[in-house]
Amino acid sequence: MKSKPGPLGPDLYSIVENLVLRARSEILGSAMNLLQAGAE
């Protein structure tokens, strides 16, 4: 995955991307847990 180096540099961009993906999966995980707890 080659991304264009932005003004902040490519490293920071990939770090931010990783954080966003991780946060999204964690939010999805907690939402699914809440739904399952409510269904029981």
Secondary structure, DSSP 8 states (H G I E B T S, - for coil): ------TT-HHHHHHHHHHHHHHHHHHHHHHHHHHHHHH-
